[in-house]
Amino acid sequence: MNGVRCVVTGVNADGKAVFVRDAPVEPYVSQLGGAAFHQFWGSDDIVPLPSDGAEPVWSGYFPPSNGVRFNFFTMMPESRAIPADLDVGAAYEELQQRLPGLSDVMEPDGPPGMHTTDTIDFGIVLDGDVWLELDDGAEVELHTGDVYVQNGTRHAWHNRTDKPVTIAVTLVGARRT
């Protein structure tokens, strides 16, 4: 998995629109199943405009209620075996360091991958096929070009093909009532 070019614009001191970044964003590839995460942009608060294009302050995989994240997520086929010699504890620790909060939302006693987040997720399948599972096993199959809006519901993703699937997703922090 290679870096993805990310171009960022901003406004200079004279009020002129300028390019402030044009560089690849390298993915973090998890040892747990080989999922790759490109984290392009985020903010933990409302971003004032005009912006100079400097990356806002943000931490954690999921945004707080005023925050936003923009990512690519590449999921390997479920049939892909985790190496027998993998130190699973160390891999989870690395995942928590690189993508804080991601593993915290996973249900330890639920179906594999099932989780709920306090976000509205706007996604588009860039390449491949993926199944979105909701409560009680309800599923829909999504293909390249399909979009979805995930409204903070309990869900899991499944790649039942023999090829990776890549999804672009914007996570918008929301407040559960």
SULHUDA-V298641 format. One record per residue. N is the residue number from 1. RES is the residue in three letters. PHI is phi as a letter, one per 40 degrees, with the letter a starting at -180 (999 if undefined). PSI is psi in whole degrees, 0 to 359 (999 if undefined). D_FIRST is the distance of its C-alpha to the first C-alpha in Angstrom with 2 decimals. Layout:
n=N res=RES phi=PHI psi=PSI d_first=D_FIRST
n=N res=RES phi=PHI psi=PSI d_first=D_FIRST
This chain:
n=1 res=MET phi=999 psi=122 d_first=0.00
n=2 res=ASN phi=c psi=169 d_first=3.78
n=3 res=GLY phi=c psi=154 d_first=6.89
n=4 res=VAL phi=b psi=129 d_first=9.10
n=5 res=ARG phi=c psi=133 d_first=12.66
n=6 res=CYS phi=b psi=121 d_first=15.23
n=7 res=VAL phi=b psi=129 d_first=18.91
n=8 res=VAL phi=b psi=135 d_first=21.59
n=9 res=THR phi=b psi=163 d_first=25.30
n=10 res=GLY phi=a psi=186 d_first=28.34
n=11 res=VAL phi=b psi=129 d_first=32.05
n=12 res=ASN phi=c psi=181 d_first=33.72
n=13 res=ALA phi=c psi=336 d_first=37.12
n=14 res=ASP phi=c psi=2 d_first=38.92
n=15 res=GLY phi=g psi=12 d_first=37.35
n=16 res=LYS phi=c psi=138 d_first=35.34
n=17 res=ALA phi=c psi=132 d_first=31.84
n=18 res=VAL phi=b psi=158 d_first=29.38
n=19 res=PHE phi=c psi=128 d_first=25.69
n=20 res=VAL phi=b psi=343 d_first=24.79
n=21 res=ARG phi=a psi=137 d_first=21.05
n=22 res=ASP phi=a psi=87 d_first=18.77
n=23 res=ALA phi=a psi=156 d_first=15.65
n=24 res=PRO phi=c psi=147 d_first=11.89
n=25 res=VAL phi=b psi=116 d_first=10.91
n=26 res=GLU phi=c psi=144 d_first=8.26
n=27 res=PRO phi=c psi=157 d_first=7.16
n=28 res=TYR phi=c psi=126 d_first=9.27
n=29 res=VAL phi=b psi=116 d_first=8.18
n=30 res=SER phi=c psi=139 d_first=11.61
n=31 res=GLN phi=c psi=343 d_first=13.31
n=32 res=LEU phi=c psi=85 d_first=15.25
n=33 res=GLY phi=g psi=356 d_first=13.70
n=34 res=GLY phi=g psi=15 d_first=10.00
n=35 res=ALA phi=c psi=140 d_first=9.90
n=36 res=ALA phi=b psi=137 d_first=7.46
n=37 res=PHE phi=b psi=116 d_first=9.74
n=38 res=HIS phi=c psi=117 d_first=9.84
n=39 res=GLN phi=b psi=107 d_first=13.53
n=40 res=PHE phi=c psi=319 d_first=15.05
n=41 res=TRP phi=a psi=152 d_first=18.74
n=42 res=GLY phi=a psi=167 d_first=21.43
n=43 res=SER phi=a psi=144 d_first=25.08
n=44 res=ASP phi=c psi=2 d_first=27.43
n=45 res=ASP phi=a psi=172 d_first=30.37
n=46 res=ILE phi=c psi=132 d_first=31.57
n=47 res=VAL phi=c psi=123 d_first=30.50
n=48 res=PRO phi=c psi=144 d_first=33.58
n=49 res=LEU phi=b psi=147 d_first=33.60
n=50 res=PRO phi=c psi=154 d_first=33.79
n=51 res=SER phi=b psi=148 d_first=30.94
n=52 res=ASP phi=c psi=359 d_first=30.30
n=53 res=GLY phi=g psi=356 d_first=26.55
n=54 res=ALA phi=c psi=140 d_first=26.12
n=55 res=GLU phi=c psi=129 d_first=23.67
n=56 res=PRO phi=c psi=166 d_first=25.89
n=57 res=VAL phi=c psi=131 d_first=26.26
n=58 res=TRP phi=a psi=150 d_first=24.17
n=59 res=SER phi=a psi=154 d_first=23.17
n=60 res=GLY phi=g psi=153 d_first=22.06
n=61 res=TYR phi=c psi=320 d_first=19.61
n=62 res=PHE phi=b psi=143 d_first=22.47
n=63 res=PRO phi=c psi=155 d_first=24.85
n=64 res=PRO phi=c psi=179 d_first=28.60
n=65 res=SER phi=d psi=335 d_first=31.00
n=66 res=ASN phi=c psi=3 d_first=31.04
n=67 res=GLY phi=b psi=178 d_first=27.34
n=68 res=VAL phi=a psi=152 d_first=24.22
n=69 res=ARG phi=b psi=148 d_first=20.44
n=70 res=PHE phi=b psi=119 d_first=17.82
n=71 res=ASN phi=b psi=162 d_first=14.35
n=72 res=PHE phi=b psi=144 d_first=11.46
n=73 res=PHE phi=b psi=123 d_first=11.08
n=74 res=THR phi=b psi=122 d_first=8.94
n=75 res=MET phi=b psi=130 d_first=11.27
n=76 res=MET phi=c psi=161 d_first=11.26
n=77 res=PRO phi=d psi=143 d_first=14.63
n=78 res=GLU phi=c psi=335 d_first=17.55
n=79 res=SER phi=c psi=347 d_first=18.70
n=80 res=ARG phi=c psi=123 d_first=15.96
n=81 res=ALA phi=c psi=142 d_first=18.04
n=82 res=ILE phi=c psi=133 d_first=17.56
n=83 res=PRO phi=d psi=138 d_first=18.48
n=84 res=ALA phi=c psi=330 d_first=22.25
n=85 res=ASP phi=c psi=8 d_first=22.24
n=86 res=LEU phi=c psi=132 d_first=20.00
n=87 res=ASP phi=c psi=94 d_first=22.03
n=88 res=VAL phi=c psi=320 d_first=21.66
n=89 res=GLY phi=d psi=315 d_first=23.77
n=90 res=ALA phi=c psi=323 d_first=21.70
n=91 res=ALA phi=c psi=318 d_first=18.44
n=92 res=TYR phi=c psi=321 d_first=20.31
n=93 res=GLU phi=c psi=317 d_first=21.64
n=94 res=GLU phi=c psi=318 d_first=18.29
n=95 res=LEU phi=d psi=316 d_first=17.15
n=96 res=GLN phi=c psi=325 d_first=20.46
n=97 res=GLN phi=c psi=317 d_first=20.10
n=98 res=ARG phi=c psi=325 d_first=16.67
n=99 res=LEU phi=b psi=68 d_first=17.39
n=100 res=PRO phi=d psi=132 d_first=21.20
n=101 res=GLY phi=g psi=342 d_first=22.97
n=102 res=LEU phi=c psi=310 d_first=20.28
n=103 res=SER phi=c psi=339 d_first=21.70
n=104 res=ASP phi=c psi=333 d_first=25.21
n=105 res=VAL phi=c psi=349 d_first=25.37
n=106 res=MET phi=c psi=136 d_first=24.58
n=107 res=GLU phi=c psi=114 d_first=27.84
n=108 res=PRO phi=c psi=331 d_first=28.55
n=109 res=ASP phi=b psi=3 d_first=31.22
n=110 res=GLY phi=c psi=184 d_first=29.90
n=111 res=PRO phi=d psi=151 d_first=27.85
n=112 res=PRO phi=d psi=129 d_first=24.27
n=113 res=GLY phi=g psi=356 d_first=22.10
n=114 res=MET phi=c psi=134 d_first=25.19
n=115 res=HIS phi=a psi=164 d_first=25.47
n=116 res=THR phi=b psi=136 d_first=27.31
n=117 res=THR phi=b psi=157 d_first=26.52
n=118 res=ASP phi=c psi=59 d_first=28.82
n=119 res=THR phi=a psi=157 d_first=26.70
n=120 res=ILE phi=b psi=124 d_first=26.77
n=121 res=ASP phi=b psi=124 d_first=23.31
n=122 res=PHE phi=b psi=116 d_first=22.78
n=123 res=GLY phi=b psi=159 d_first=19.80
n=124 res=ILE phi=b psi=133 d_first=18.67
n=125 res=VAL phi=c psi=114 d_first=16.61
n=126 res=LEU phi=c psi=324 d_first=14.34
n=127 res=ASP phi=a psi=124 d_first=13.33
n=128 res=GLY phi=h psi=190 d_first=14.81
n=129 res=ASP phi=b psi=143 d_first=17.70
n=130 res=VAL phi=a psi=150 d_first=18.41
n=131 res=TRP phi=b psi=132 d_first=21.72
n=132 res=LEU phi=b psi=117 d_first=23.13
n=133 res=GLU phi=b psi=136 d_first=25.86
n=134 res=LEU phi=b psi=191 d_first=28.73
n=135 res=ASP phi=d psi=153 d_first=31.89
n=136 res=ASP phi=f psi=22 d_first=33.88
n=137 res=GLY phi=g psi=6 d_first=31.05
n=138 res=ALA phi=c psi=133 d_first=31.16
n=139 res=GLU phi=b psi=156 d_first=27.99
n=140 res=VAL phi=b psi=141 d_first=26.65
n=141 res=GLU phi=c psi=129 d_first=23.97
n=142 res=LEU phi=b psi=143 d_first=21.77
n=143 res=HIS phi=b psi=170 d_first=20.23
n=144 res=THR phi=d psi=128 d_first=18.19
n=145 res=GLY phi=g psi=344 d_first=20.22
n=146 res=ASP phi=c psi=145 d_first=22.07
n=147 res=VAL phi=b psi=160 d_first=22.63
n=148 res=TYR phi=a psi=157 d_first=24.02
n=149 res=VAL phi=b psi=116 d_first=25.96
n=150 res=GLN phi=b psi=111 d_first=25.94
n=151 res=ASN phi=c psi=61 d_first=29.14
n=152 res=GLY phi=g psi=22 d_first=28.81
n=153 res=THR phi=c psi=158 d_first=29.44
n=154 res=ARG phi=c psi=129 d_first=28.64
n=155 res=HIS phi=a psi=168 d_first=25.68
n=156 res=ALA phi=a psi=154 d_first=22.86
n=157 res=TRP phi=b psi=142 d_first=19.81
n=158 res=HIS phi=b psi=131 d_first=19.46
n=159 res=ASN phi=b psi=100 d_first=17.09
n=160 res=ARG phi=c psi=14 d_first=19.68
n=161 res=THR phi=c psi=186 d_first=18.01
n=162 res=ASP phi=b psi=14 d_first=16.28
n=163 res=LYS phi=b psi=153 d_first=13.05
n=164 res=PRO phi=c psi=157 d_first=10.44
n=165 res=VAL phi=b psi=137 d_first=11.89
n=166 res=THR phi=b psi=131 d_first=10.76
n=167 res=ILE phi=b psi=134 d_first=13.69
n=168 res=ALA phi=c psi=131 d_first=14.75
n=169 res=VAL phi=a psi=137 d_first=17.49
n=170 res=THR phi=b psi=123 d_first=20.21
n=171 res=LEU phi=b psi=120 d_first=22.09
n=172 res=VAL phi=b psi=121 d_first=25.68
n=173 res=GLY phi=c psi=137 d_first=27.78
n=174 res=ALA phi=b psi=166 d_first=30.90
n=175 res=ARG phi=b psi=121 d_first=34.02
n=176 res=ARG phi=c psi=134 d_first=35.02
n=177 res=THR phi=b psi=999 d_first=38.75
